[in-house]
């Protein structure tokens, strides 16, 4: 226990303990203790008490200068959000969270017995950190690497715990005993009762952890996936022609693994072992210089509660979801999926709305899925894409173009597998390098050039009235400017006159 005590000692916890009353027992519970026992860093703290939890939380918030949020006044629960964030690298970057709650039950024992898993049913009185309250044998289960439900009603009382069980088992490498797995299967049909917001948040926690593809596969095995993201299940047995070596379902799951590997090389501190084969070594050599930019991109969450990494992985799950509806076989016997990306973008939009994503997140998901094929198409010819093609790519995708580039790498690896020709891979990396160079290192010249002429000047010089033709001319001028075809306002005006002449014809 001395080792546990040492791991628990952190500045934030010690500061909170110093502010807590000594005459009212307050217990640290759940994840912080579990993570300390596992030797993992914990960022969130949960406290329970028999006293007025919200009152205590308010006082602590005032002392710490933290934001205070009542979570559930009936159950006496409140949350504090610290103003100094803790960086979690490419996995997650957000503000520390501290929760206070009154016992859910008559006393500490009943509160712990009502929790999800025995490893989370642990408590320590804050002024006696050396003593662990462990009524259900959670410490022994952790030592045995076993994820055990607290009671036969754990999943019926809260079906979202099914997703939590899968997440914990994969992330912490825990086995699920047969009796707990049976309880999960029995409660799967109750998942539709879970609010969309809670389903979304737990799905995201799965997508940003290690081995999300494994977690998705387990959810499918227990028939839970059809209640969460049912469109993905439609990909089963959708066959694909070469160069694909897998059907659409297995291809999608493989992309999860490939995407994780690419981000390990490009969006985290460089570790030589992770780029130890020729294929991933080329990723590091060709794209390694963009590592700081990509880390910043992933840390720029579209929603402060959901890391951007999760959006990228969700887009990966949905990138080919339109193939089931667009599958056709030509006279040559080749299976095709014409406009599957467009159909897929509509399906991911519908699911994202159902799961209550923000408008920015929905827009990003739709853009990624709708344009995910473009880097591959740009890398098919032997020559590099023209500046005009690069401009058009980012004109359509904006910042989502970065996500599309990264996803395209995983897509190609999952498409070819061990049959991937190295010259094809090098060419694709060359194209992705040029795209990322344009976005991060040559943006003003390649994507957002200083205008040679504005709309007012255009209308005054050529006697035009406001309308779509003005926007069309300005866009054509920008594209010609990026391509190097024009350089001055006079040349821009000449091009505009030519466009008007052709437009009127």
N, C-alpha and C positions, 0 to 999 in steps of 0.2 A: 504493500500500500504506500510505502514511501515513494516509490517510483511514480505511482498514480498521482500522489500529492504534488510531486515536482512538475508533472505534466499539466496539472490543472492550474498551476500558478502562472497567471498572465496578468499584465497590467490592468486590463479592463475589468476582469473578474475581481481582482484585489480591490480596485477602486470601488466597485459596487458593494462588495462585502463591507467595506469600511463605512458605507452610508446606510446599511440596513440596520433596523432595530434589533437589539439583542434580546428584548423581552418577548418577541413574537417569532416563533420558529419559521424560517424561510429555507426552502430546499432547492438546491440546484438539481435538475432532473434531466434524464434523457440523453440527447445527442452529445453534449459536451463531455459527459462521463464516459459514454461509449467510445467516443473518439480518443479520449485520453488513454483508455485501456488498450486501444488499438495502436497507440502511438501516432495518431493522426492529428493534424491541426483542426481545431474547431473555431468557427467564426461567429456562431450564434449561441446565445445563452437563454435557457428557459428556467424560470423559477416558479415554484408553487408555494402556497402558504394557506394556513387556516384563517388568516386575518383578511383585512381589506386589501386585496391585491392591487386594485386600481389606485387606491390612495397611496400605497407604497410606491407604485410605478410613477405616479405623478411627481412625488417628492424626489425620486431618483433622477427623473428626467430634468427637473429644475436644477438639480445639483450638477448634472453632467452637461447641461446645455443641449440636451437631446430633444428630438421631435417626439411628441407623445400622441399616440393614437388609441382611442378606446376600440377594442376589437369586438367585445360582446359584453354589454352592460349587465345582461341577465346572469351570465356566468362569471362575471367579475374578472374580465380578461383585458389586458392592455399591452401595447407594444411600444417600444422605444427604438428609434432609429438614430444611431450615432452620426454625427456630422463629419467625422473623420473616417474615410473609407479604408478598407483593407483590400489591397490588390490581390487577386487570385489568378494572375496570369491569363492564359488563353481560356481557362475554364469558366471563370466568372470574376467580375469586378463589380462590387457593390458595397453599400454601407452595412456595417455590423448591425444585427438585429437582436434585441433583448426583449423577451416576453415575460410577463408576470400574470399569474392566474390563481384563483382560489381553487382549493381541492375540488376535483370533479367527483364527488362522492362525499361520504360523511367524514373521512379522514385520509391520512396519507396512504394507508394500506389499500383502501378501496380505489383511490386515484390511480395508484400504480397498477393494480389488477385490471383496471379498465383501459390500459394503454394497448398499443398495437402489438409490439414484440417484446419478449423478455429482456432483450439487450437494451431496450429503451425504458424498461420499468426499473430503473435504478435512480436512487436519490442520495444526496449528501447534504446534511444540514450545514449551512454556509459558515457557521462558526466552529464546526467540527469536521473539517475536510478529510480527516483520516478515517472516518467511519462511513462505509457504504451501506445503505439500506437496499437489500436485494431479496425481496420476498418470493420471487418466482425463479430464482436460479439463473438470472441473466448473465452473471459473470461466467458461470460454468459453461453456458451456451456459447458465449463469445470465445472462450478458450477452445471449445470444441468446434469452432467455426460453423455454428448451427443457428439458423434463423427460425425461431419458434414463436408461434402466436401465443399471446397471453391467455386467451380463453377460446372456447369453441365458438363464441359469438363475436370474436374480433372483427371478422370481415363482414358479417351481417350488420354489425353496428355501424361500420363505415367501410363500404366497398372500395373506396379509393385506396385502402390499405393493400389491395391486390397489386396495384402498380408500385406502391412503396416496397412491397415484399420483393418484387422482381428487381427493382432498382438496388435495394440493399444487397440482395444475393449476388448480383453481378459486380457491383462496385466494391463490395467488401469481401468478395469471394467466399460467400457463405453457402452451405448446403441447406436446402429446404426439406425438413423431415416429411415423410409421406403423409402424416396426419395433418400437418399444416397445409401441404399442397392440396389435399382433399378438401379442406375447408375453403381454400381459395377457389377451387373449381365449383364448389357448391354455391358460392356467392357471386360468381361471374354474371349471372342474369340480373343482379341488382345494380350493376354499373350504370345503366341508364338513369338511375335515381340520383346519381352524383351530379352536382352542378357543373356546367360547362367550364366555369372558371377554375374549379379545383381539378377537373380532368386535365385541362390545358396546362396548369402549373406543374402537375405531377409528370405529365408527358415531357415537359421541358426539362425537368430535373433528370429524366432518363436520357434525353438527347445530349445533354452537356456533360454527362459523366463518361467514364471509360467504357468502352465496348457497347455502345448503344445498339448496334446490330444484334448482338447476343440477346439483349433485353427484349428487343422487338420480336425475335424468334421465340423466346419463352412466352411472351404475351400471346403469340399466335397459338402455341402448343396448348395453352390452357383455355383457348377460345375467348380471350378477352379483347383481342385486337379489333374484332368486328364491332365492338361497342365503343371504340376509341377513335380509330381512323379506318373505318370499314372499307374505304376505297382501295386501300393497299392490298386487301385480301383478293381483289379482283385480278391481280396480276399472276396468281397461281396458275400454272399450266399454260400460260401464254408463251408459246414457243417463239423463238427468234432465229432468223437465218444468220449464217456467218457474215461478218467476223465475230458475232456474238457466240460465246461458248456456253452461256447459261440461259435459262428461261427468264422471263421478265421479273419474276418474284425473287429468284436466287440472285439475279443481277442487281436488283435493288438492295438486297441485304449485303451483298458484297461491296456495294458502293459505300455503305456505312463504315465498313472496315478500312477501305481504301482512303476514304476522306479523313478518317482518324489518323491514319499513317502520314498522310500529306501534311496535316496540320501539326503533327508532332515534329515534322522536319522544318516547316515554314513558319509556324505561328507560336513557337516556344523557344526557349534557350536551346541553342544548337547542341545536339548530342551525336557524336560521330556514329555510334552504334545504330542509331535510327536511320541513318543514310548509308547503311553498310552494304547494300547491293547496288548493282549498276543502275537499275531503274530509278531508285530513290536517290542515289548519288547524283544522277543527272538533274533531278529536281533541285537538290541543294546547290549544285554548281550554277545552273541556269537561272534560278529564281531566288537564291539565298539572299541576294542584296535587298530584296523587298521585305525581308522578315520584319523589320521595325514598323514598316507601313501596314503590313497585314495584321500585326498584333494590335496596332491602334485601330484599324478598321473593325476588328472583331470586338474590341472593347467599347466601340461606339454603338452601344445598344440602342435599338429603335424604341425600346421600352425599358425603363430603369429596373423593372422587376424581372426581365427576361433577357439573358445574355444573347448577343447576336449569333453566337455559335449555334444555338438551338434552332434559329431560323434557317441557317445553312443546312443543318442536318435534316430538318423537316422538309425543306425543298428537295433534298436528295431522296427522301422517301417518296415524294410525289412527282419527281421529274418525269417518270415514264408511266404515270398512272392512267394516262389517256390511251395507252396501247390496247387495252382490252376492248375499247369501243371502236378503235380504228383499224383493227387487224384485218388484213386482206392478203390473198395469195395471187400473184400474177401468173401469167401464162408460162413464165420461165421458172415457176415453182418457188420463187423468192417471196418470203413473207415481208410485207411492208406495213408501215403504220403512218400513213399520210396525215399530217396535221395533228399528230398525237400530242405535240407540245401545246398547241392551242386548246385542245380539249382538256388536257391535264391542268392548264392554268385555270380553267373554269371550275374544275373539280377541287383544286386546292383552295380557290377563293371561297367556294361554298363551305368547305370544311372549316377554314379559318374563321369565317363569320360565325359558324355554329359554335366554335370554341371561344368566341369572344376576344379574338385578337384585335389589336388596335388597327386603325386604318393604315398607318405607316407599315406595320408588319404585313398586313394583307397585300398591300401594293408591292412590297419587296418579294414576297413569296410568288405572287402572280408573275412578276417580271422575270424572276429566275427560271421558273418552270417554262414560261412561254418562249424564252430565248436560249435555253440551255444547249441547244444544238449548234449555235453559231460559231463558237471557237473551233469546234471540230470541222465545220464546213469551211472555215477560213484556212484551216491547216491541211485540207485535202490537196490543193494545187502544190506544185513543187516550189513556186515562188512565194515570197512573203506578201501578206496583204498590203494593198496600197493605202496611202494615208486617208484617202476618201473612205475606204472600207472600215478603217479603224474609227474614223469620225462617226460614221453611220452606226457602228456598233454601240458606242457610248451615247450617241444621241437617243437611241432606243432604250438603253438600259441604265444610264447614269451610274451611280455608285454600285448598283446591283451587278454591274459588269464585272466587278472584282469577284463577287460570289460566284458568278457564272464561270469565270476563268478557273477558279479553284475546283468547282464541281466538275468541270469538263475534264480535269486531270483524273479525278476519281472515276468518272464515267468511262474514260478510255481504258484505264487499267482494268476495270471490271468487265469491259466488253471483250478485250482480247485475252486477259489472263496471261498464262505462260506463253501464248502464241504471239504476243505483241512484238512486231518487228521494231528493232531499235531505231531504224531510220525514221519510221512513222512517229515514234515517241519523241525523238529529237526534234522533228519538224513541228510537232504539236507544242512542245516546250518553247521552241523559238517563237511561235505565234503568240503564246500566252505571255512570254517575256515582252514582246513588242506591245501588246495590249496594256500590260501593267506598267511598262515604261511610259506609255502615252498618258495613262491616268495619273501616275504619281510623280513622274519626272519631267514631263513635257506637256502638261495639261493646257497651258495657255496657248501654245502653238498648235497642238494636235486636236484639241477638243473645244476650248473656249477662247478663240482668238479675239483680240481687241477689234471691235467692229470698225469696218472701213466707212460705213454709212449707216445712219439710223433711219427709222421709219418716217419721222417728220421730214428729214432731208430728202428722202426718196420721194415722198408725196409732193413736196415743194418743187423739186427739180423736174419731175416728170408729170406733174399735174394729176396725180392719182388720188382717188378717194379712199378712205379707210375701207378695208375689206380683206378677204382671204388672200387675194393676189399679193398684197404687201408682205404678209408673212411668208408666203411661198418664195417671193423674190429674195427677201432677207436670208432665208434658210439656204437658198441656192448660192447666194453670194458667200455665206460663211463656209459652205462646203468647198467652193472653188478656192477660197482663200486658204483653207487648210491644205488642200491638194497642191497649192503653189501655183495655181493658174492665174491668180490675180493678186496684186500687191498694193494698189492705190485706190483712192476714192474714185478717181476718174475711170479706172478699169472696172470698178464696181458699178458705176453708173452705166457704162457701156454694156456690161453684161445684163443689167436690168432692162435696158432698152431692147436688147435682143430677146429677152424672155417675153417682154410685153408684145413684141411683134409676133412671136411664135404663139403666145397665149391667145391673141386676138384671132389668129388664123384658125 
